[in-house]
C-alpha cells in the first residue's frame, strides 16, 4: 500500500539511494516503519523489491548505488563479490551467501531484477 505523495520544504533523502528529494516523494510502509523513497526508486523497483531492499540495507547498512560501478559489467561485479564472500567464509551456507551477494549488489547499484538475471550466468554452468 502506497500512501499519498508529499511535498517537502526541507532536505529529505531517499531511504534507498540517498538522493536528495527536492520534489515529490513517496511514502511507503515496510513492516512497522514508513520509508521515504524518491520517484526514481519508486519507478525502478516493485513494491516487493522496495521492502526487500529496505530490509537488507537496514540489516547490513549502506545505500543503493553507494559504489559507482562505472563500465564494469554486472556479471563481473557479481563474480568478484562471490569470490570475496567465499574467501571470507568458505563454509557459509548458500542462503547466507545469496543474501550477502544481493546486499553487495545493491550497494553497486544493481537491482534485484538484474541480480537474478545474472545469477544464472554465474551458477548456471
Ligand atoms: Zn531513491
Backbone and ligand atoms as CSV (ligand in chain L), in Angstrom:
chain,resi,resn,atom,element,x,y,z
A,1,UNK,N,N,0.840,-1.210,0.000
A,1,UNK,CA,C,0.000,0.000,0.000
A,1,UNK,C,C,0.868,1.251,0.000
A,2,UNK,N,N,0.620,2.108,-0.948
A,2,UNK,CA,C,1.387,3.343,-1.055
A,2,UNK,C,C,0.472,4.498,-0.663
A,3,UNK,N,N,0.996,5.359,0.192
A,3,UNK,CA,C,0.175,6.498,0.616
A,3,UNK,C,C,0.363,7.670,-0.344
A,4,UNK,N,N,-0.282,8.765,-0.079
A,4,UNK,CA,C,-0.198,9.936,-0.948
A,4,UNK,C,C,1.225,10.491,-1.035
A,5,UNK,N,N,1.526,11.093,-2.172
A,5,UNK,CA,C,2.812,11.773,-2.318
A,5,UNK,C,C,2.795,13.040,-1.481
A,6,UNK,N,N,3.976,13.497,-1.095
A,6,UNK,CA,C,4.069,14.697,-0.272
A,6,UNK,C,C,5.097,15.651,-0.847
A,7,UNK,N,N,4.942,16.901,-0.525
A,7,UNK,CA,C,5.947,17.894,-0.881
A,7,UNK,C,C,6.689,18.274,0.387
A,8,UNK,N,N,8.010,18.446,0.238
A,8,UNK,CA,C,8.804,18.781,1.414
A,8,UNK,C,C,9.414,20.153,1.241
A,9,UNK,N,N,9.504,20.913,2.309
A,9,UNK,CA,C,10.146,22.225,2.220
A,9,UNK,C,C,11.524,22.211,2.881
A,10,UNK,N,N,12.023,21.033,3.211
A,10,UNK,CA,C,13.386,20.919,3.732
A,10,UNK,C,C,14.029,19.697,3.079
A,11,UNK,N,N,15.331,19.534,3.283
A,11,UNK,CA,C,16.050,18.457,2.614
A,11,UNK,C,C,15.689,17.091,3.194
A,12,UNK,N,N,15.299,16.226,2.303
A,12,UNK,CA,C,14.977,14.864,2.697
A,12,UNK,C,C,15.708,13.953,1.735
A,13,UNK,N,N,16.260,12.865,2.258
A,13,UNK,CA,C,16.961,11.936,1.378
A,13,UNK,C,C,16.162,10.661,1.193
A,14,UNK,N,N,16.263,10.120,-0.008
A,14,UNK,CA,C,15.631,8.841,-0.309
A,14,UNK,C,C,16.229,7.779,0.614
A,15,UNK,N,N,15.395,6.972,1.214
A,15,UNK,CA,C,15.897,5.981,2.172
A,15,UNK,C,C,16.646,4.848,1.474
A,16,UNK,N,N,16.485,4.713,0.171
A,16,UNK,CA,C,17.165,3.629,-0.543
A,16,UNK,C,C,18.442,4.092,-1.241
A,17,UNK,N,N,18.375,5.184,-2.018
A,17,UNK,CA,C,19.554,5.585,-2.811
A,17,UNK,C,C,20.233,6.842,-2.269
A,18,UNK,N,N,19.659,7.463,-1.234
A,18,UNK,CA,C,20.213,8.646,-0.581
A,18,UNK,C,C,20.260,9.881,-1.476
A,19,UNK,N,N,19.573,9.864,-2.603
A,19,UNK,CA,C,19.474,11.080,-3.401
A,19,UNK,C,C,18.600,12.074,-2.657
A,20,UNK,N,N,18.978,13.343,-2.792
A,20,UNK,CA,C,18.190,14.379,-2.167
A,20,UNK,C,C,16.847,14.491,-2.893
A,21,UNK,N,N,15.808,14.522,-2.135
A,21,UNK,CA,C,14.483,14.624,-2.731
A,21,UNK,C,C,14.069,16.087,-2.705
A,22,UNK,N,N,13.913,16.647,-3.913
A,22,UNK,CA,C,13.568,18.072,-3.968
A,22,UNK,C,C,12.095,18.272,-4.288
A,23,UNK,N,N,11.538,17.302,-4.987
A,23,UNK,CA,C,10.139,17.479,-5.359
A,23,UNK,C,C,9.286,16.424,-4.692
A,24,UNK,N,N,8.680,15.623,-5.522
A,24,UNK,CA,C,7.757,14.638,-4.966
A,24,UNK,C,C,8.495,13.424,-4.411
A,25,UNK,N,N,7.963,12.907,-3.354
A,25,UNK,CA,C,8.486,11.672,-2.796
A,25,UNK,C,C,7.301,10.776,-2.510
A,26,UNK,N,N,7.591,9.533,-2.312
A,26,UNK,CA,C,6.537,8.596,-1.983
A,26,UNK,C,C,6.824,7.983,-0.626
A,27,UNK,N,N,5.818,7.872,0.160
A,27,UNK,CA,C,5.946,7.213,1.451
A,27,UNK,C,C,5.383,5.819,1.313
A,28,UNK,N,N,6.093,4.853,1.859
A,28,UNK,CA,C,5.528,3.513,1.838
A,28,UNK,C,C,5.910,2.790,3.119
A,29,UNK,N,N,5.053,1.949,3.585
A,29,UNK,CA,C,5.333,1.238,4.837
A,29,UNK,C,C,6.145,-0.032,4.596
A,30,UNK,N,N,7.171,-0.272,5.410
A,30,UNK,CA,C,7.874,-1.563,5.389
A,30,UNK,C,C,7.805,-2.089,6.805
A,31,UNK,N,N,7.066,-3.114,6.997
A,31,UNK,CA,C,6.872,-3.630,8.345
A,31,UNK,C,C,6.223,-2.561,9.202
A,32,UNK,N,N,6.900,-2.168,10.271
A,32,UNK,CA,C,6.321,-1.193,11.192
A,32,UNK,C,C,6.706,0.233,10.844
A,33,UNK,N,N,7.700,0.368,9.946
A,33,UNK,CA,C,8.189,1.695,9.623
A,33,UNK,C,C,7.563,2.244,8.352
A,34,UNK,N,N,7.632,3.577,8.218
A,34,UNK,CA,C,7.253,4.204,6.953
A,34,UNK,C,C,8.513,4.812,6.369
A,35,UNK,N,N,8.820,4.458,5.130
A,35,UNK,CA,C,10.039,4.929,4.480
A,35,UNK,C,C,9.703,5.976,3.429
A,36,UNK,N,N,10.689,6.817,3.159
A,36,UNK,CA,C,10.550,7.807,2.089
A,36,UNK,C,C,11.411,7.360,0.925
A,37,UNK,N,N,10.851,7.285,-0.259
A,37,UNK,CA,C,11.656,6.958,-1.430
A,37,UNK,C,C,11.460,8.003,-2.506
A,38,UNK,N,N,12.515,8.197,-3.321
A,38,UNK,CA,C,12.432,9.147,-4.425
A,38,UNK,C,C,11.607,8.520,-5.550
A,39,UNK,N,N,11.202,9.352,-6.464
A,39,UNK,CA,C,10.368,8.885,-7.574
A,39,UNK,C,C,11.120,7.855,-8.425
A,40,UNK,N,N,12.448,8.069,-8.597
A,40,UNK,CA,C,13.255,7.126,-9.382
A,40,UNK,C,C,13.193,5.719,-8.789
A,41,UNK,N,N,13.423,5.631,-7.491
A,41,UNK,CA,C,13.403,4.315,-6.847
A,41,UNK,C,C,12.005,3.717,-6.901
A,42,UNK,N,N,11.024,4.556,-6.714
A,42,UNK,CA,C,9.655,4.062,-6.728
A,42,UNK,C,C,9.299,3.466,-8.089
A,43,UNK,N,N,9.808,4.101,-9.150
A,43,UNK,CA,C,9.538,3.602,-10.505
A,43,UNK,C,C,10.398,2.387,-10.833
A,44,UNK,N,N,11.622,2.378,-10.292
A,44,UNK,CA,C,12.598,1.353,-10.628
A,44,UNK,C,C,12.277,0.006,-9.977
A,45,UNK,N,N,11.705,0.046,-8.773
A,45,UNK,CA,C,11.501,-1.184,-8.019
A,45,UNK,C,C,10.029,-1.520,-7.827
A,46,UNK,N,N,9.770,-2.826,-7.776
A,46,UNK,CA,C,8.423,-3.274,-7.421
A,46,UNK,C,C,8.245,-3.052,-5.918
A,47,UNK,N,N,7.011,-3.101,-5.450
A,47,UNK,CA,C,6.757,-2.917,-4.017
A,47,UNK,C,C,7.471,-3.972,-3.189
A,48,UNK,N,N,7.485,-5.196,-3.729
A,48,UNK,CA,C,8.162,-6.290,-3.051
A,48,UNK,C,C,9.661,-5.990,-2.928
A,49,UNK,N,N,10.245,-5.491,-4.022
A,49,UNK,CA,C,11.667,-5.158,-4.015
A,49,UNK,C,C,11.958,-4.000,-3.067
A,50,UNK,N,N,11.073,-3.001,-3.024
A,50,UNK,CA,C,11.276,-1.867,-2.119
A,50,UNK,C,C,11.440,-2.359,-0.691
A,51,UNK,N,N,10.568,-3.275,-0.313
A,51,UNK,CA,C,10.607,-3.787,1.052
A,51,UNK,C,C,11.874,-4.626,1.282
A,52,UNK,N,N,12.182,-5.473,0.311
A,52,UNK,CA,C,13.385,-6.309,0.395
A,52,UNK,C,C,14.635,-5.450,0.546
A,53,UNK,N,N,14.738,-4.432,-0.299
A,53,UNK,CA,C,15.914,-3.570,-0.287
A,53,UNK,C,C,16.008,-2.814,1.037
A,54,UNK,N,N,14.880,-2.258,1.481
A,54,UNK,CA,C,14.873,-1.522,2.753
A,54,UNK,C,C,15.332,-2.422,3.893
A,55,UNK,N,N,14.884,-3.650,3.897
A,55,UNK,CA,C,15.256,-4.582,4.963
A,55,UNK,C,C,16.734,-4.941,4.909
A,56,UNK,N,N,17.253,-5.189,3.707
A,56,UNK,CA,C,18.673,-5.542,3.568
A,56,UNK,C,C,19.576,-4.380,3.973
A,57,UNK,N,N,19.180,-3.166,3.584
A,57,UNK,CA,C,20.001,-2.007,3.917
A,57,UNK,C,C,19.957,-1.737,5.417
A,58,UNK,N,N,18.813,-1.999,6.027
A,58,UNK,CA,C,18.711,-1.802,7.477
A,58,UNK,C,C,19.592,-2.836,8.202
A,59,UNK,N,N,19.585,-4.060,7.683
A,59,UNK,CA,C,20.332,-5.134,8.338
A,59,UNK,C,C,21.838,-4.986,8.145
A,60,UNK,N,N,22.257,-4.600,6.937
A,60,UNK,CA,C,23.687,-4.629,6.627
A,60,UNK,C,C,24.292,-3.260,6.346
A,61,UNK,N,N,23.467,-2.223,6.272
A,61,UNK,CA,C,23.981,-0.870,6.093
A,61,UNK,C,C,24.184,-0.467,4.640
A,62,UNK,N,N,24.597,0.770,4.441
A,62,UNK,CA,C,24.859,1.295,3.101
A,62,UNK,C,C,23.595,1.758,2.397
A,63,UNK,N,N,23.746,2.111,1.127
A,63,UNK,CA,C,22.594,2.534,0.343
A,63,UNK,C,C,22.742,2.120,-1.109
A,64,UNK,N,N,21.631,2.106,-1.822
A,64,UNK,CA,C,21.607,1.666,-3.212
A,64,UNK,C,C,22.490,2.580,-4.059
A,65,UNK,N,N,23.424,1.968,-4.815
A,65,UNK,CA,C,24.299,2.756,-5.686
A,65,UNK,C,C,25.416,3.469,-4.944
A,66,UNK,N,N,25.740,3.012,-3.744
A,66,UNK,CA,C,26.800,3.630,-2.933
A,66,UNK,C,C,28.145,3.593,-3.660
A,67,UNK,N,N,28.445,2.475,-4.299
A,67,UNK,CA,C,29.681,2.348,-5.073
A,67,UNK,C,C,29.370,2.560,-6.540
A,68,UNK,N,N,30.190,3.387,-7.179
A,68,UNK,CA,C,29.990,3.617,-8.606
A,68,UNK,C,C,30.552,2.419,-9.366
A,69,UNK,N,N,29.757,1.857,-10.259
A,69,UNK,CA,C,30.257,0.676,-10.938
A,69,UNK,C,C,30.905,0.975,-12.283
A,70,UNK,N,N,30.833,2.216,-12.712
A,70,UNK,CA,C,31.489,2.608,-13.960
A,70,UNK,C,C,31.082,1.728,-15.118
A,71,UNK,N,N,32.068,1.269,-15.880
A,71,UNK,CA,C,31.763,0.483,-17.069
A,71,UNK,C,C,31.932,-1.013,-16.827
A,72,UNK,N,N,32.200,-1.384,-15.579
A,72,UNK,CA,C,32.382,-2.803,-15.265
A,72,UNK,C,C,31.027,-3.506,-15.380
A,73,UNK,N,N,31.028,-4.692,-16.009
A,73,UNK,CA,C,29.755,-5.382,-16.209
A,73,UNK,C,C,29.211,-5.922,-14.894
A,74,UNK,N,N,27.901,-6.037,-14.843
A,74,UNK,CA,C,27.229,-6.549,-13.650
A,74,UNK,C,C,27.759,-7.939,-13.322
A,75,UNK,N,N,27.917,-8.752,-14.357
A,75,UNK,CA,C,28.390,-10.121,-14.162
A,75,UNK,C,C,29.764,-10.144,-13.496
A,76,UNK,N,N,30.647,-9.278,-13.964
A,76,UNK,CA,C,31.997,-9.203,-13.397
A,76,UNK,C,C,31.953,-8.811,-11.927
A,77,UNK,N,N,31.113,-7.818,-11.633
A,77,UNK,CA,C,30.992,-7.362,-10.243
A,77,UNK,C,C,30.470,-8.490,-9.362
A,78,UNK,N,N,29.434,-9.176,-9.835
A,78,UNK,CA,C,28.835,-10.253,-9.029
A,78,UNK,C,C,29.829,-11.396,-8.812
A,79,UNK,N,N,30.593,-11.712,-9.835
A,79,UNK,CA,C,31.597,-12.777,-9.684
A,79,UNK,C,C,32.647,-12.385,-8.646
A,80,UNK,N,N,33.048,-11.124,-8.677
A,80,UNK,CA,C,34.044,-10.637,-7.710
A,80,UNK,C,C,33.472,-10.678,-6.293
A,81,UNK,N,N,32.226,-10.261,-6.147
A,81,UNK,CA,C,31.574,-10.292,-4.830
A,81,UNK,C,C,31.514,-11.731,-4.324
A,82,UNK,N,N,31.129,-12.630,-5.202
A,82,UNK,CA,C,31.001,-14.041,-4.839
A,82,UNK,C,C,32.340,-14.605,-4.364
A,83,UNK,N,N,33.396,-14.317,-5.113
A,83,UNK,CA,C,34.736,-14.781,-4.752
A,83,UNK,C,C,35.158,-14.211,-3.395
A,84,UNK,N,N,34.895,-12.919,-3.199
A,84,UNK,CA,C,35.225,-12.261,-1.924
A,84,UNK,C,C,34.517,-12.926,-0.755
A,85,UNK,N,N,33.221,-13.139,-0.911
A,85,UNK,CA,C,32.433,-13.702,0.184
A,85,UNK,C,C,32.923,-15.103,0.539
A,86,UNK,N,N,33.231,-15.890,-0.485
A,86,UNK,CA,C,33.707,-17.252,-0.223
A,86,UNK,C,C,35.087,-17.247,0.430
A,87,UNK,N,N,35.891,-16.241,0.104
A,87,UNK,CA,C,37.223,-16.186,0.699
A,87,UNK,C,C,37.138,-15.789,2.172
A,88,UNK,N,N,36.089,-15.047,2.530
A,88,UNK,CA,C,35.896,-14.655,3.932
A,88,UNK,C,C,35.365,-15.839,4.732
A,89,UNK,N,N,34.404,-16.552,4.154
A,89,UNK,CA,C,33.777,-17.663,4.873
A,89,UNK,C,C,33.404,-18.755,3.879
A,90,UNK,N,N,34.310,-19.700,3.693
A,90,UNK,CA,C,34.051,-20.699,2.651
A,90,UNK,C,C,33.016,-21.735,3.079
A,91,UNK,N,N,32.671,-21.756,4.366
A,91,UNK,CA,C,31.655,-22.698,4.822
A,91,UNK,C,C,30.263,-22.066,4.930
A,92,UNK,N,N,30.163,-20.802,4.519
A,92,UNK,CA,C,28.871,-20.116,4.619
A,92,UNK,C,C,27.816,-20.871,3.817
A,93,UNK,N,N,26.606,-20.845,4.339
A,93,UNK,CA,C,25.530,-21.533,3.643
A,93,UNK,C,C,25.099,-20.744,2.420
A,94,UNK,N,N,24.593,-21.466,1.433
A,94,UNK,CA,C,24.200,-20.847,0.160
A,94,UNK,C,C,23.204,-19.702,0.371
A,95,UNK,N,N,22.273,-19.895,1.282
A,95,UNK,CA,C,21.264,-18.858,1.533
A,95,UNK,C,C,21.928,-17.582,2.043
A,96,UNK,N,N,22.867,-17.763,2.957
A,96,UNK,CA,C,23.573,-16.623,3.537
A,96,UNK,C,C,24.411,-15.908,2.477
A,97,UNK,N,N,25.080,-16.676,1.646
A,97,UNK,CA,C,25.881,-16.106,0.556
A,97,UNK,C,C,24.977,-15.306,-0.385
A,98,UNK,N,N,23.833,-15.873,-0.685
A,98,UNK,CA,C,22.887,-15.226,-1.581
A,98,UNK,C,C,22.426,-13.878,-1.042
A,99,UNK,N,N,22.117,-13.835,0.258
A,99,UNK,CA,C,21.658,-12.596,0.887
A,99,UNK,C,C,22.769,-11.549,0.874
A,100,UNK,N,N,23.986,-11.984,1.235
A,100,UNK,CA,C,25.108,-11.036,1.262
A,100,UNK,C,C,25.463,-10.548,-0.145
A,101,UNK,N,N,25.340,-11.455,-1.118
A,101,UNK,CA,C,25.617,-11.065,-2.509
A,101,UNK,C,C,24.622,-10.031,-3.002
A,102,UNK,N,N,23.356,-10.268,-2.675
A,102,UNK,CA,C,22.324,-9.323,-3.113
A,102,UNK,C,C,22.551,-7.962,-2.456
A,103,UNK,N,N,22.896,-7.972,-1.180
A,103,UNK,CA,C,23.159,-6.710,-0.487
A,103,UNK,C,C,24.322,-5.964,-1.144
A,104,UNK,N,N,25.420,-6.661,-1.409
A,104,UNK,CA,C,26.573,-6.038,-2.075
A,104,UNK,C,C,26.191,-5.527,-3.463
A,105,UNK,N,N,25.384,-6.314,-4.157
A,105,UNK,CA,C,24.923,-5.905,-5.492
A,105,UNK,C,C,24.166,-4.578,-5.405
A,106,UNK,N,N,23.314,-4.445,-4.402
A,106,UNK,CA,C,22.541,-3.208,-4.216
A,106,UNK,C,C,23.467,-2.020,-3.996
A,107,UNK,N,N,24.521,-2.230,-3.214
A,107,UNK,CA,C,25.476,-1.148,-2.956
A,107,UNK,C,C,26.144,-0.702,-4.257
A,108,UNK,N,N,26.230,-1.636,-5.217
A,108,UNK,CA,C,26.833,-1.314,-6.516
A,108,UNK,C,C,25.787,-0.825,-7.520
A,109,UNK,N,N,24.576,-0.579,-7.052
A,109,UNK,CA,C,23.540,-0.059,-7.932
A,109,UNK,C,C,22.939,-1.097,-8.865
A,110,UNK,N,N,23.060,-2.362,-8.467
A,110,UNK,CA,C,22.477,-3.446,-9.259
A,110,UNK,C,C,21.105,-3.779,-8.668
A,111,UNK,N,N,20.078,-3.768,-9.483
A,111,UNK,CA,C,18.726,-4.012,-8.968
A,111,UNK,C,C,18.527,-5.509,-8.728
A,112,UNK,N,N,17.548,-5.868,-7.878
A,112,UNK,CA,C,17.257,-7.290,-7.654
A,112,UNK,C,C,16.966,-8.029,-8.961
A,113,UNK,N,N,16.294,-7.361,-9.879
A,113,UNK,CA,C,15.988,-7.956,-11.184
A,113,UNK,C,C,17.287,-8.306,-11.932
A,114,UNK,N,N,18.195,-7.339,-12.001
A,114,UNK,CA,C,19.475,-7.551,-12.694
A,114,UNK,C,C,20.284,-8.637,-11.988
A,115,UNK,N,N,20.185,-8.642,-10.670
A,115,UNK,CA,C,20.891,-9.646,-9.878
A,115,UNK,C,C,20.419,-11.045,-10.253
A,116,UNK,N,N,19.123,-11.227,-10.263
A,116,UNK,CA,C,18.550,-12.542,-10.576
A,116,UNK,C,C,18.899,-12.950,-12.013
A,117,UNK,N,N,18.801,-11.988,-12.930
A,117,UNK,CA,C,19.118,-12.287,-14.332
A,117,UNK,C,C,20.555,-12.775,-14.497
A,118,UNK,N,N,21.467,-12.229,-13.697
A,118,UNK,CA,C,22.880,-12.577,-13.838
A,118,UNK,C,C,23.294,-13.800,-13.035
A,119,UNK,N,N,22.484,-14.153,-12.034
A,119,UNK,CA,C,22.819,-15.309,-11.197
A,119,UNK,C,C,22.938,-16.580,-12.019
A,120,UNK,N,N,22.040,-16.716,-12.964
A,120,UNK,CA,C,22.063,-17.913,-13.817
A,120,UNK,C,C,23.378,-18.016,-14.567
A,121,UNK,N,N,23.930,-16.867,-14.933
A,121,UNK,CA,C,25.186,-16.857,-15.676
A,121,UNK,C,C,26.345,-17.266,-14.780
A,122,UNK,N,N,26.222,-16.989,-13.494
A,122,UNK,CA,C,27.298,-17.344,-12.563
A,122,UNK,C,C,27.217,-18.824,-12.169
A,123,UNK,N,N,26.000,-19.245,-11.838
A,123,UNK,CA,C,25.852,-20.599,-11.301
A,123,UNK,C,C,25.291,-21.598,-12.315
A,124,UNK,N,N,24.920,-21.084,-13.452
A,124,UNK,CA,C,24.257,-21.945,-14.429
A,124,UNK,C,C,25.175,-22.929,-15.136
A,125,UNK,N,N,26.489,-22.636,-15.123
A,125,UNK,CA,C,27.356,-23.543,-15.874
A,125,UNK,C,C,28.127,-24.529,-15.011
L,1,ZN,ZN,ZN,15.931,6.738,-4.427
